[in-house]
């Protein structure tokens, strides 16, 4: 009799080496995580190359999709930062698209029977990846803030119009709040993608276990299957929302840096 075994919910997050490489004592092996980062980047480049290859006044579907994405992020940057934010559009646009595609690619189901190395992988479900993105954002905020405002950037932590005694309490709160920004950015994206995939895997595991049990229990497998379908639909929404939240918070932080002297 054939037996069914549901894989561990944590197995999907395992990072494995696909190609062993080293630079001296430094391990630079190509992992499944790095591969899917490259796939996401390549997919974005190919899409926009195809969408803009034959740009026309009356756009085709690819060009229309590219223009909608462009206008969506452009409006987001302009409304949040102002006209001065145009210089940050390439970064925010790239950030939004990469996170969105990474989230969506992680929802592509893996064909049964494929080795673990060939499984789809959600790079944004790893804290180190989201933390790297958030640290890049906060570094740009700090560098640009000091470049544009000089030491007036520090007014972000001590806004004018506050009674002097209040600074004793206000400044530490503002400093801690600022330092927590990269952590909140990283953890929010990581936790949502991680938790969503765990729930999907649990529902899938229930389906496999109940169907494998046979008899009446196999019929009961329909319930977790419907649950998995519902969670999958929700995950598509979460994939977009998390990319949007990351992008708009990045814009808000850049706006603070651009207008710190006005505080």
C-alpha positions in Angstrom: 0.0 0.0 0.0 1.3 3.4 -1.0 2.0 5.7 2.0 1.9 9.5 2.0 4.2 11.7 4.0 3.8 15.4 4.4 7.0 17.3 4.5 7.9 19.4 7.5 6.5 23.0 7.3 10.0 24.3 8.0 11.6 22.3 5.2 10.6 25.0 2.6 12.8 27.5 4.3 15.9 25.4 4.3 18.9 27.0 2.4 21.0 24.5 0.5 24.1 24.8 -1.7 23.5 24.3 -5.4 27.0 25.0 -6.5 29.9 25.0 -4.0 32.2 28.0 -4.5 34.7 29.6 -2.3 37.0 32.7 -2.4 39.9 31.8 -0.1 38.3 31.0 3.2 35.0 32.8 2.3 32.1 30.6 1.2 30.4 32.2 -1.8 28.4 29.1 -2.8 25.3 29.5 -5.0 22.3 28.6 -2.8 18.7 28.2 -3.7 18.0 31.5 -2.0 20.6 33.3 -4.2 19.3 31.5 -7.3 15.7 32.8 -6.7 17.0 36.3 -6.1 18.7 36.1 -9.5 15.5 34.6 -11.1 13.4 37.5 -9.7 15.9 40.1 -10.9 16.1 38.4 -14.3 12.3 38.2 -14.6 11.9 41.9 -13.9 14.6 42.8 -16.5 13.1 40.5 -19.2 9.6 41.8 -18.5 10.5 45.5 -18.9 12.7 44.8 -21.9 9.8 43.1 -23.6 7.3 45.7 -22.5 9.4 48.6 -23.9 10.9 46.9 -26.9 8.2 48.2 -29.2 6.7 51.1 -27.3 3.7 52.6 -29.0 1.2 55.4 -28.4 -1.5 52.7 -28.2 0.2 50.3 -25.8 -0.1 46.5 -25.9 -0.9 44.5 -22.7 2.8 44.2 -21.6 3.4 47.9 -22.1 0.1 48.8 -20.4 1.1 46.7 -17.3 4.5 48.3 -17.2 3.0 51.8 -17.5 0.5 51.1 -14.7 3.3 49.9 -12.4 5.4 52.9 -13.3 2.6 55.4 -12.7 1.6 53.7 -9.4 5.0 54.0 -7.9 5.6 57.5 -9.4 2.4 58.8 -7.8 3.4 57.1 -4.5 6.8 58.8 -4.5 5.4 62.2 -5.6 2.6 62.2 -3.1 4.8 61.1 -0.2 8.1 63.0 -0.7 7.1 65.7 -3.2 8.8 66.8 -6.4 12.2 66.4 -4.7 11.5 62.7 -4.4 11.9 62.1 -8.1 15.6 61.4 -7.6 14.5 58.4 -5.4 12.0 57.0 -7.9 14.5 54.4 -9.5 15.3 53.0 -6.0 11.7 52.9 -4.7 10.5 51.4 -8.1 13.1 48.7 -8.1 12.5 47.9 -4.4 8.8 47.6 -4.8 9.0 45.4 -7.9 11.7 43.1 -6.5 9.8 42.5 -3.3 6.5 42.0 -5.2 8.0 39.5 -7.6 9.9 37.7 -4.9 6.7 37.4 -2.9 4.7 36.1 -5.9 7.3 33.7 -7.1 7.3 32.1 -3.7 3.7 31.2 -4.2 4.4 29.2 -7.4 3.7 25.5 -6.5 6.5 23.0 -6.9 5.8 20.0 -9.1 5.6 16.8 -7.0 8.6 14.5 -7.1 11.2 17.2 -7.8 14.3 17.3 -5.7 14.5 19.8 -2.9 17.0 21.9 -4.8 14.4 22.4 -7.6 11.7 23.7 -5.2 10.4 27.3 -5.5 11.8 29.5 -2.8 10.5 32.7 -1.1 13.6 34.8 -0.5 11.6 37.4 1.5 10.7 34.7 4.1 14.2 35.0 5.4 15.0 37.8 7.9 18.5 38.3 6.6 17.2 39.3 3.2 14.5 41.7 4.4 17.0 43.1 7.0 19.5 43.8 4.2 16.8 45.7 2.2 15.8 47.7 5.2 19.4 48.5 6.2 20.0 49.7 2.6 17.0 52.0 2.9 17.9 53.4 6.3 21.5 54.0 5.1 20.3 56.0 2.1 18.0 58.0 4.5 20.9 58.9 6.8 23.4 59.7 4.1 21.0 61.8 2.2 19.7 63.5 5.3 23.2 64.7 6.4 24.1 65.5 2.8 21.1 67.8 2.3 20.6 69.2 5.7 24.0 68.9 7.4 23.7 68.7 11.2 20.1 70.1 10.9 19.2 66.5 10.1 19.4 66.0 13.8 16.3 68.2 14.2 14.5 65.0 13.3 15.1 63.9 16.8 14.6 67.3 18.5 11.8 69.2 16.7 11.4 72.9 17.3 8.5 74.3 19.3 8.9 71.9 22.2 9.4 73.0 25.8 13.2 72.5 26.7 12.4 70.1 29.5 10.5 67.9 27.2 13.7 67.2 25.1 14.9 65.0 28.0 12.1 62.6 27.3 11.5 63.3 23.6 15.0 62.9 22.2 15.6 59.3 23.5 12.1 58.3 22.3 12.8 59.7 18.8 16.3 58.1 18.6 14.9 54.7 19.6 12.0 55.1 17.2 14.4 56.0 14.3 16.8 53.1 15.1 13.8 50.6 15.2 12.8 51.6 11.7 15.0 49.0 9.8 14.0 46.3 12.3 10.2 47.0 11.9 10.6 47.1 8.1 12.5 43.8 8.0 10.4 41.9 10.6 7.1 43.0 9.1 7.9 41.7 5.6 9.7 38.6 6.9 6.9 37.6 9.4 4.1 38.0 7.0 5.7 35.9 4.3 7.0 33.3 6.8 3.7 32.9 8.6 1.7 32.7 5.4 3.8 29.9 4.0 3.7 28.0 7.3 -0.1 28.1 7.3 -0.2 27.0 3.6 2.1 24.1 4.4 0.1 23.0 7.4 -3.1 22.9 5.3 -1.3 21.0 2.6 0.0 18.6 5.2 -3.5 17.9 6.5 -4.7 17.2 3.0 -1.9 14.7 2.4 -2.4 13.0 5.8 -6.2 12.7 5.5 -6.1 11.5 1.9 -3.4 9.0 2.8 -5.5 7.6 5.7 -8.3 6.6 3.2 -11.9 5.9 3.9 -14.0 8.6 5.4 -11.0 10.6 6.4 -10.0 11.1 2.8 -13.3 12.9 2.2 -12.5 15.1 5.2 -9.4 16.2 3.3 -11.6 18.5 1.3 -11.9 20.9 4.2 -8.2 21.7 4.6 -7.9 21.7 0.8 -10.5 24.5 0.7 -8.7 26.2 3.5 -5.5 26.1 1.5 -7.2 27.6 -1.5 -8.5 30.5 0.6 -5.1 31.1 2.3 -3.5 31.1 -1.2 -5.8 33.8 -2.4 -5.1 35.8 0.7 -1.4 35.3 0.2 -1.5 36.9 -3.2 -3.1 40.0 -1.6 -0.5 39.9 1.2 2.3 39.7 -1.4 1.2 43.0 -3.0 0.3 44.7 0.3 3.7 43.9 1.9 5.6 45.2 -1.2 3.4 48.4 -1.0 3.9 48.9 2.7 7.7 48.5 2.4 7.7 51.0 -0.5 5.5 53.6 1.2 7.4 53.4 4.5 10.6 53.9 2.5 9.1 57.0 1.0 8.0 58.3 4.4 11.5 57.8 5.8 13.1 59.5 2.7 10.6 62.4 3.1 11.8 62.8 6.7 15.4 63.0 5.5 14.5 65.5 2.8 12.6 67.8 5.1 14.4 67.3 8.4 15.4 71.0 8.6 11.8 72.0 8.6 11.0 70.2 11.8 
